[in-house]
């Protein structure tokens, strides 16, 4: 800047100063945009976290509400079944294998 004052007619110095001013303005614009984007990011992140917390509380409330009506169906063991032919324990089937089925139906 001092060079421009010392030699005001020097075209190269005027162009250099003009370029430095434009670079400074561009840099300030970038910094401003970065601050805006950072604030928006932080705001969206905090909103997301708040939504997650609200949903967790809602799920917890629903879970507590459902516990009132819990009939323990899932805790009860399923009925034990046995093969008609060999009396092995099965998982709800009438026969434990194809061989037992074939033997019983002959």
VOKOL-603813 format. One record per residue: x, y, z of N, C-alpha, C, O in turn; residue number from 1; residue in three letters. Coordinates in steps of 0.1 Angstrom, whole numbers. Each point is the difference from the previous one (the first is absolute). Example, Ala and Ser with C-alpha at 12.3 -4.5 7.8 and 13.67 -1.06 7.14 Angstrom:
rec n_u:132; n_v:-57; n_w:78; ca_u:-9; ca_v:12; ca_w:0; c_u:9; c_v:12; c_w:0; o_u:10; o_v:0; o_w:7; num:1; residuo:ala
rec n_u:-14; n_v:11; n_w:-14; ca_u:9; ca_v:11; ca_w:0; c_u:-8; c_v:11; c_w:8; o_u:5; o_v:11; o_w:1; num:2; residuo:ser
END
This chain:
rec n_u:8; n_v:-12; n_w:0; ca_u:-8; ca_v:12; ca_w:0; c_u:9; c_v:13; c_w:0; o_u:-3; o_v:10; o_w:-6; num:1; residuo:unk
rec n_u:13; n_v:-11; n_w:13; ca_u:9; ca_v:11; ca_w:1; c_u:7; c_v:3; c_w:-14; o_u:3; o_v:11; o_w:-4; num:2; residuo:unk
rec n_u:-1; n_v:-22; n_w:-3; ca_u:6; ca_v:1; ca_w:-14; c_u:-10; c_v:8; c_w:-9; o_u:5; o_v:8; o_w:-8; num:3; residuo:unk
rec n_u:-17; n_v:-11; n_w:9; ca_u:-10; ca_v:7; ca_w:-8; c_u:0; c_v:15; c_w:3; o_u:-1; o_v:8; o_w:-10; num:4; residuo:unk
rec n_u:2; n_v:-4; n_w:22; ca_u:1; ca_v:14; ca_w:4; c_u:13; c_v:6; c_w:-5; o_u:0; o_v:12; o_w:-4; num:5; residuo:unk
rec n_u:11; n_v:-19; n_w:4; ca_u:13; ca_v:5; ca_w:-5; c_u:0; c_v:2; c_w:-15; o_u:5; o_v:10; o_w:-5; num:6; residuo:unk
rec n_u:-11; n_v:-19; n_w:-2; ca_u:0; ca_v:1; ca_w:-15; c_u:-14; c_v:-3; c_w:-5; o_u:-3; o_v:-11; o_w:-4; num:7; residuo:unk
rec n_u:-6; n_v:21; n_w:4; ca_u:-14; ca_v:-2; ca_w:-3; c_u:-2; c_v:-3; c_w:-15; o_u:-11; o_v:-5; o_w:-3; num:8; residuo:unk
rec n_u:20; n_v:8; n_w:-5; ca_u:-2; ca_v:-2; ca_w:-15; c_u:5; c_v:-14; c_w:-4; o_u:-2; o_v:-4; o_w:-12; num:9; residuo:unk
rec n_u:8; n_v:-4; n_w:20; ca_u:5; ca_v:-13; ca_w:-3; c_u:-12; c_v:-9; c_w:-2; o_u:-7; o_v:-3; o_w:10; num:10; residuo:unk
rec n_u:5; n_v:-2; n_w:-22; ca_u:-12; ca_v:-8; ca_w:-3; c_u:1; c_v:-14; c_w:7; o_u:-10; o_v:-5; o_w:4; num:11; residuo:unk
rec n_u:22; n_v:-1; n_w:-4; ca_u:2; ca_v:-13; ca_w:6; c_u:-4; c_v:1; c_w:15; o_u:-6; o_v:-10; o_w:5; num:12; residuo:unk
rec n_u:10; n_v:20; n_w:2; ca_u:-3; ca_v:1; ca_w:14; c_u:-15; c_v:2; c_w:2; o_u:-5; o_v:-6; o_w:10; num:13; residuo:unk
rec n_u:-1; n_v:14; n_w:-18; ca_u:-15; ca_v:1; ca_w:1; c_u:-7; c_v:-13; c_w:-2; o_u:-9; o_v:-3; o_w:8; num:14; residuo:unk
rec n_u:14; n_v:-4; n_w:-18; ca_u:-7; ca_v:-14; ca_w:-2; c_u:3; c_v:-9; c_w:12; o_u:-9; o_v:-8; o_w:3; num:15; residuo:unk
rec n_u:21; n_v:8; n_w:2; ca_u:4; ca_v:-8; ca_w:11; c_u:-9; c_v:3; c_w:12; o_u:-5; o_v:-9; o_w:7; num:16; residuo:unk
rec n_u:3; n_v:22; n_w:-4; ca_u:-8; ca_v:4; ca_w:12; c_u:-14; c_v:-4; c_w:-3; o_u:-7; o_v:-5; o_w:10; num:17; residuo:unk
rec n_u:2; n_v:7; n_w:-22; ca_u:-14; ca_v:-4; ca_w:-3; c_u:-2; c_v:-15; c_w:2; o_u:-10; o_v:-4; o_w:5; num:18; residuo:unk
rec n_u:20; n_v:-4; n_w:-10; ca_u:-1; ca_v:-15; ca_w:2; c_u:1; c_v:-3; c_w:15; o_u:-8; o_v:-9; o_w:4; num:19; residuo:unk
rec n_u:16; n_v:15; n_w:4; ca_u:1; ca_v:-3; ca_w:14; c_u:-14; c_v:4; c_w:7; o_u:-4; o_v:-8; o_w:9; num:20; residuo:unk
rec n_u:-2; n_v:19; n_w:-13; ca_u:-13; ca_v:3; ca_w:5; c_u:-10; c_v:-11; c_w:-3; o_u:-8; o_v:-4; o_w:8; num:21; residuo:unk
rec n_u:8; n_v:0; n_w:-21; ca_u:-10; ca_v:-11; ca_w:-4; c_u:3; c_v:-13; c_w:7; o_u:-10; o_v:-6; o_w:5; num:22; residuo:unk
rec n_u:22; n_v:3; n_w:-3; ca_u:3; ca_v:-12; ca_w:8; c_u:-4; c_v:1; c_w:14; o_u:-6; o_v:-9; o_w:6; num:23; residuo:unk
rec n_u:8; n_v:21; n_w:0; ca_u:-5; ca_v:2; ca_w:14; c_u:-15; c_v:-1; c_w:1; o_u:-5; o_v:-6; o_w:9; num:24; residuo:unk
rec n_u:-2; n_v:12; n_w:-19; ca_u:-15; ca_v:-1; ca_w:0; c_u:-5; c_v:-15; c_w:-2; o_u:-9; o_v:-4; o_w:7; num:25; residuo:unk
rec n_u:16; n_v:-3; n_w:-16; ca_u:-4; ca_v:-14; ca_w:-2; c_u:3; c_v:-8; c_w:12; o_u:-8; o_v:-9; o_w:4; num:26; residuo:unk
rec n_u:19; n_v:11; n_w:3; ca_u:3; ca_v:-7; ca_w:12; c_u:-10; c_v:3; c_w:11; o_u:-4; o_v:-9; o_w:7; num:27; residuo:unk
rec n_u:0; n_v:21; n_w:-5; ca_u:-10; ca_v:4; ca_w:10; c_u:-13; c_v:-7; c_w:-4; o_u:-7; o_v:-4; o_w:9; num:28; residuo:unk
rec n_u:3; n_v:4; n_w:-22; ca_u:-12; ca_v:-7; ca_w:-4; c_u:0; c_v:-15; c_w:4; o_u:-9; o_v:-6; o_w:5; num:29; residuo:unk
rec n_u:21; n_v:0; n_w:-8; ca_u:1; ca_v:-14; ca_w:4; c_u:-1; c_v:-3; c_w:15; o_u:-6; o_v:-9; o_w:4; num:30; residuo:unk
rec n_u:12; n_v:18; n_w:3; ca_u:-1; ca_v:-2; ca_w:15; c_u:-14; c_v:2; c_w:5; o_u:-5; o_v:-7; o_w:8; num:31; residuo:unk
rec n_u:-2; n_v:17; n_w:-14; ca_u:-14; ca_v:2; ca_w:4; c_u:-8; c_v:-13; c_w:-4; o_u:-9; o_v:-4; o_w:8; num:32; residuo:unk
rec n_u:10; n_v:-1; n_w:-20; ca_u:-7; ca_v:-12; ca_w:-4; c_u:3; c_v:-12; c_w:9; o_u:-9; o_v:-7; o_w:3; num:33; residuo:unk
rec n_u:22; n_v:6; n_w:1; ca_u:4; ca_v:-11; ca_w:9; c_u:-7; c_v:1; c_w:13; o_u:-5; o_v:-10; o_w:6; num:34; residuo:unk
rec n_u:4; n_v:22; n_w:0; ca_u:-6; ca_v:2; ca_w:12; c_u:-15; c_v:-3; c_w:-1; o_u:-6; o_v:-6; o_w:9; num:35; residuo:unk
rec n_u:-1; n_v:10; n_w:-20; ca_u:-14; ca_v:-3; ca_w:-2; c_u:-2; c_v:-15; c_w:-1; o_u:-9; o_v:-5; o_w:6; num:36; residuo:unk
rec n_u:17; n_v:-1; n_w:-14; ca_u:-1; ca_v:-15; ca_w:-1; c_u:2; c_v:-7; c_w:13; o_u:-7; o_v:-10; o_w:3; num:37; residuo:unk
rec n_u:17; n_v:14; n_w:5; ca_u:3; ca_v:-6; ca_w:13; c_u:-12; c_v:2; c_w:9; o_u:-4; o_v:-10; o_w:7; num:38; residuo:unk
rec n_u:-2; n_v:22; n_w:-7; ca_u:-12; ca_v:2; ca_w:9; c_u:-11; c_v:-9; c_w:-5; o_u:-8; o_v:-5; o_w:8; num:39; residuo:unk
rec n_u:5; n_v:5; n_w:-21; ca_u:-11; ca_v:-9; ca_w:-5; c_u:3; c_v:-14; c_w:3; o_u:-10; o_v:-7; o_w:4; num:40; residuo:unk
rec n_u:22; n_v:2; n_w:-5; ca_u:3; ca_v:-14; ca_w:3; c_u:-2; c_v:-3; c_w:15; o_u:-6; o_v:-10; o_w:3; num:41; residuo:unk
rec n_u:11; n_v:19; n_w:5; ca_u:-2; ca_v:-2; ca_w:15; c_u:-15; c_v:0; c_w:3; o_u:-4; o_v:-7; o_w:9; num:42; residuo:unk
rec n_u:-4; n_v:16; n_w:-15; ca_u:-14; ca_v:1; ca_w:3; c_u:-7; c_v:-13; c_w:-5; o_u:-8; o_v:-5; o_w:8; num:43; residuo:unk
rec n_u:11; n_v:0; n_w:-20; ca_u:-6; ca_v:-12; ca_w:-4; c_u:4; c_v:-12; c_w:8; o_u:-8; o_v:-9; o_w:3; num:44; residuo:unk
rec n_u:20; n_v:9; n_w:2; ca_u:5; ca_v:-11; ca_w:8; c_u:-7; c_v:0; c_w:14; o_u:-4; o_v:-10; o_w:5; num:45; residuo:unk
rec n_u:2; n_v:22; n_w:0; ca_u:-7; ca_v:1; ca_w:13; c_u:-14; c_v:-4; c_w:-1; o_u:-6; o_v:-6; o_w:9; num:46; residuo:unk
rec n_u:-1; n_v:10; n_w:-20; ca_u:-14; ca_v:-4; ca_w:-3; c_u:-1; c_v:-15; c_w:-1; o_u:-9; o_v:-6; o_w:5; num:47; residuo:unk
rec n_u:19; n_v:0; n_w:-12; ca_u:0; ca_v:-15; ca_w:-2; c_u:1; c_v:-7; c_w:13; o_u:-7; o_v:-9; o_w:3; num:48; residuo:unk
rec n_u:16; n_v:14; n_w:5; ca_u:3; ca_v:-6; ca_w:13; c_u:-13; c_v:2; c_w:9; o_u:-3; o_v:-9; o_w:8; num:49; residuo:unk
rec n_u:-3; n_v:20; n_w:-9; ca_u:-12; ca_v:2; ca_w:8; c_u:-11; c_v:-9; c_w:-4; o_u:-8; o_v:-5; o_w:8; num:50; residuo:unk
rec n_u:6; n_v:3; n_w:-21; ca_u:-10; ca_v:-9; ca_w:-6; c_u:3; c_v:-14; c_w:5; o_u:-9; o_v:-8; o_w:4; num:51; residuo:unk
rec n_u:22; n_v:4; n_w:-4; ca_u:3; ca_v:-14; ca_w:5; c_u:-3; c_v:-1; c_w:14; o_u:-6; o_v:-11; o_w:4; num:52; residuo:unk
rec n_u:9; n_v:21; n_w:5; ca_u:-4; ca_v:-1; ca_w:14; c_u:-15; c_v:-1; c_w:2; o_u:-5; o_v:-8; o_w:8; num:53; residuo:unk
rec n_u:-2; n_v:16; n_w:-16; ca_u:-15; ca_v:0; ca_w:1; c_u:-5; c_v:-13; c_w:-3; o_u:-9; o_v:-6; o_w:6; num:54; residuo:unk
rec n_u:14; n_v:0; n_w:-17; ca_u:-5; ca_v:-13; ca_w:-4; c_u:4; c_v:-11; c_w:10; o_u:-8; o_v:-9; o_w:2; num:55; residuo:unk
rec n_u:19; n_v:10; n_w:4; ca_u:4; ca_v:-10; ca_w:10; c_u:-9; c_v:1; c_w:12; o_u:-5; o_v:-10; o_w:5; num:56; residuo:unk
rec n_u:1; n_v:22; n_w:-1; ca_u:-9; ca_v:2; ca_w:11; c_u:-14; c_v:-6; c_w:-4; o_u:-7; o_v:-6; o_w:8; num:57; residuo:unk
rec n_u:3; n_v:9; n_w:-20; ca_u:-13; ca_v:-5; ca_w:-5; c_u:0; c_v:-15; c_w:0; o_u:-10; o_v:-6; o_w:4; num:58; residuo:unk
rec n_u:21; n_v:-1; n_w:-9; ca_u:0; ca_v:-14; ca_w:0; c_u:0; c_v:-6; c_w:14; o_u:-6; o_v:-10; o_w:3; num:59; residuo:unk
rec n_u:13; n_v:17; n_w:6; ca_u:1; ca_v:-4; ca_w:14; c_u:-14; c_v:1; c_w:6; o_u:-5; o_v:-9; o_w:8; num:60; residuo:unk
rec n_u:-2; n_v:19; n_w:-10; ca_u:-14; ca_v:2; ca_w:5; c_u:-9; c_v:-11; c_w:-6; o_u:-8; o_v:-5; o_w:8; num:61; residuo:unk
rec n_u:9; n_v:2; n_w:-21; ca_u:-8; ca_v:-10; ca_w:-6; c_u:3; c_v:-14; c_w:6; o_u:-9; o_v:-8; o_w:3; num:62; residuo:unk
rec n_u:22; n_v:6; n_w:-1; ca_u:4; ca_v:-13; ca_w:6; c_u:-6; c_v:-1; c_w:14; o_u:-5; o_v:-11; o_w:4; num:63; residuo:unk
rec n_u:6; n_v:21; n_w:4; ca_u:-6; ca_v:0; ca_w:14; c_u:-15; c_v:-2; c_w:-1; o_u:-6; o_v:-7; o_w:9; num:64; residuo:unk
rec n_u:0; n_v:13; n_w:-18; ca_u:-15; ca_v:-1; ca_w:-2; c_u:-3; c_v:-14; c_w:-4; o_u:-10; o_v:-6; o_w:6; num:65; residuo:unk
rec n_u:17; n_v:0; n_w:-14; ca_u:-2; ca_v:-14; ca_w:-4; c_u:2; c_v:-10; c_w:11; o_u:-6; o_v:-11; o_w:0; num:66; residuo:unk
rec n_u:15; n_v:14; n_w:9; ca_u:3; ca_v:-9; ca_w:11; c_u:-12; c_v:-2; c_w:9; o_u:-2; o_v:-10; o_w:7; num:67; residuo:unk
rec n_u:-7; n_v:20; n_w:-7; ca_u:-13; ca_v:-2; ca_w:8; c_u:-8; c_v:-11; c_w:-6; o_u:-7; o_v:-7; o_w:8; num:68; residuo:unk
rec n_u:8; n_v:5; n_w:-21; ca_u:-9; ca_v:-11; ca_w:-6; c_u:8; c_v:-12; c_w:-3; o_u:-5; o_v:-9; o_w:-7; num:69; residuo:unk
rec n_u:17; n_v:8; n_w:12; ca_u:9; ca_v:-12; ca_w:-3; c_u:-7; c_v:-13; c_w:6; o_u:-2; o_v:0; o_w:12; num:70; residuo:unk
rec n_u:0; n_v:-9; n_w:-21; ca_u:-6; ca_v:-13; ca_w:5; c_u:10; c_v:-11; c_w:0; o_u:-3; o_v:-12; o_w:3; num:71; residuo:unk
rec n_u:15; n_v:15; n_w:-5; ca_u:11; ca_v:-9; ca_w:1; c_u:-1; c_v:-12; c_w:-10; o_u:4; o_v:-11; o_w:2; num:72; residuo:unk
rec n_u:-10; n_v:14; n_w:-14; ca_u:-1; ca_v:-10; ca_w:-10; c_u:14; c_v:-4; c_w:-6; o_u:2; o_v:-12; o_w:-3; num:73; residuo:unk
rec n_u:7; n_v:21; n_w:2; ca_u:13; ca_v:-3; ca_w:-5; c_u:9; c_v:-8; c_w:10; o_u:9; o_v:-7; o_w:-4; num:74; residuo:unk
rec n_u:-12; n_v:9; n_w:16; ca_u:8; ca_v:-7; ca_w:10; c_u:-5; c_v:-14; c_w:3; o_u:8; o_v:-8; o_w:5; num:75; residuo:unk
rec n_u:-19; n_v:4; n_w:-9; ca_u:-5; ca_v:-13; ca_w:2; c_u:6; c_v:-10; c_w:-10; o_u:1; o_v:4; o_w:-12; num:76; residuo:unk
rec n_u:3; n_v:-15; n_w:16; ca_u:6; ca_v:-10; ca_w:-9; c_u:-11; c_v:-6; c_w:-9; o_u:-11; o_v:-1; o_w:4; num:77; residuo:unk
rec n_u:15; n_v:-1; n_w:-16; ca_u:-9; ca_v:-6; ca_w:-10; c_u:-4; c_v:-14; c_w:5; o_u:8; o_v:-7; o_w:7; num:78; residuo:unk
rec n_u:-19; n_v:2; n_w:-11; ca_u:-4; ca_v:-14; ca_w:3; c_u:10; c_v:-10; c_w:-6; o_u:4; o_v:1; o_w:-11; num:79; residuo:unk
rec n_u:0; n_v:-10; n_w:19; ca_u:9; ca_v:-10; ca_w:-4; c_u:-7; c_v:-11; c_w:-7; o_u:-10; o_v:-5; o_w:4; num:80; residuo:unk
rec n_u:15; n_v:2; n_w:-16; ca_u:-7; ca_v:-11; ca_w:-8; c_u:10; c_v:-11; c_w:-2; o_u:12; o_v:1; o_w:0; num:81; residuo:unk
rec n_u:-18; n_v:-13; n_w:-2; ca_u:9; ca_v:-12; ca_w:-2; c_u:-4; c_v:-7; c_w:-13; o_u:-12; o_v:0; o_w:-4; num:82; residuo:unk
rec n_u:22; n_v:-7; n_w:-1; ca_u:-3; ca_v:-8; ca_w:-12; c_u:-9; c_v:-12; c_w:3; o_u:1; o_v:-6; o_w:11; num:83; residuo:unk
rec n_u:-11; n_v:3; n_w:-20; ca_u:-9; ca_v:-10; ca_w:3; c_u:6; c_v:-14; c_w:-1; o_u:-5; o_v:-10; o_w:6; num:84; residuo:unk
rec n_u:16; n_v:9; n_w:-13; ca_u:6; ca_v:-13; ca_w:-2; c_u:11; c_v:-3; c_w:11; o_u:-1; o_v:-11; o_w:6; num:85; residuo:unk
rec n_u:10; n_v:20; n_w:-4; ca_u:11; ca_v:-3; ca_w:9; c_u:1; c_v:8; c_w:12; o_u:9; o_v:-2; o_w:8; num:86; residuo:unk
rec n_u:-19; n_v:10; n_w:-5; ca_u:-1; ca_v:9; ca_w:12; c_u:12; c_v:9; c_w:2; o_u:3; o_v:4; o_w:11; num:87; residuo:unk
rec n_u:4; n_v:0; n_w:-22; ca_u:10; ca_v:11; ca_w:1; c_u:-7; c_v:13; c_w:1; o_u:-11; o_v:2; o_w:-6; num:88; residuo:unk
rec n_u:17; n_v:7; n_w:13; ca_u:-6; ca_v:14; ca_w:1; c_u:2; c_v:7; c_w:-14; o_u:11; o_v:0; o_w:-6; num:89; residuo:unk
rec n_u:-22; n_v:6; n_w:2; ca_u:0; ca_v:7; ca_w:-13; c_u:-4; c_v:15; c_w:2; o_u:-4; o_v:4; o_w:11; num:90; residuo:unk
rec n_u:6; n_v:4; n_w:-21; ca_u:-3; ca_v:14; ca_w:1; c_u:-14; c_v:3; c_w:-6; o_u:-1; o_v:9; o_w:-9; num:91; residuo:unk
rec n_u:-9; n_v:-15; n_w:14; ca_u:-13; ca_v:2; ca_w:-4; c_u:-5; c_v:-9; c_w:-11; o_u:-11; o_v:1; o_w:-5; num:92; residuo:unk
rec n_u:20; n_v:-10; n_w:0; ca_u:-4; ca_v:-9; ca_w:-11; c_u:-5; c_v:-13; c_w:6; o_u:2; o_v:-3; o_w:11; num:93; residuo:unk
rec n_u:-10; n_v:-4; n_w:-20; ca_u:-5; ca_v:-13; ca_w:5; c_u:10; c_v:-11; c_w:0; o_u:1; o_v:-9; o_w:8; num:94; residuo:unk
rec n_u:9; n_v:10; n_w:-18; ca_u:10; ca_v:-10; ca_w:-2; c_u:14; c_v:7; c_w:1; o_u:1; o_v:11; o_w:-5; num:95; residuo:unk
rec n_u:9; n_v:-18; n_w:9; ca_u:13; ca_v:6; ca_w:1; c_u:8; c_v:-1; c_w:-13; o_u:9; o_v:8; o_w:-2; num:96; residuo:unk
rec n_u:-13; n_v:-18; n_w:-6; ca_u:7; ca_v:-1; ca_w:-13; c_u:-9; c_v:-7; c_w:-10; o_u:-11; o_v:-5; o_w:3; num:97; residuo:unk
rec n_u:16; n_v:5; n_w:-16; ca_u:-8; ca_v:-7; ca_w:-10; c_u:-1; c_v:-15; c_w:2; o_u:-10; o_v:-6; o_w:-3; num:98; residuo:unk
rec n_u:21; n_v:1; n_w:9; ca_u:0; ca_v:-15; ca_w:2; c_u:-11; c_v:-4; c_w:10; o_u:-7; o_v:-10; o_w:-2; num:99; residuo:unk
rec n_u:5; n_v:18; n_w:13; ca_u:-10; ca_v:-3; ca_w:10; c_u:-14; c_v:2; c_w:-7; o_u:-9; o_v:-8; o_w:3; num:100; residuo:unk
rec n_u:7; n_v:18; n_w:-11; ca_u:-12; ca_v:2; ca_w:-7; c_u:-4; c_v:-12; c_w:-9; o_u:-11; o_v:-5; o_w:0; num:101; residuo:unk
rec n_u:22; n_v:1; n_w:-8; ca_u:-2; ca_v:-12; ca_w:-9; c_u:-3; c_v:-13; c_w:8; o_u:-9; o_v:-7; o_w:-4; num:102; residuo:unk
rec n_u:16; n_v:6; n_w:15; ca_u:-3; ca_v:-12; ca_w:8; c_u:-14; c_v:0; c_w:6; o_u:-6; o_v:-11; o_w:1; num:103; residuo:unk
rec n_u:1; n_v:22; n_w:3; ca_u:-13; ca_v:1; ca_w:6; c_u:-11; c_v:-1; c_w:-10; o_u:-11; o_v:-5; o_w:3; num:104; residuo:unk
rec n_u:13; n_v:9; n_w:-15; ca_u:-10; ca_v:-1; ca_w:-10; c_u:-1; c_v:-13; c_w:-8; o_u:-8; o_v:-2; o_w:-8; num:105; residuo:unk
rec n_u:18; n_v:-7; n_w:10; ca_u:0; ca_v:-13; ca_w:-7; c_u:-10; c_v:-9; c_w:6; o_u:-2; o_v:-12; o_w:-5; num:106; residuo:unk
END
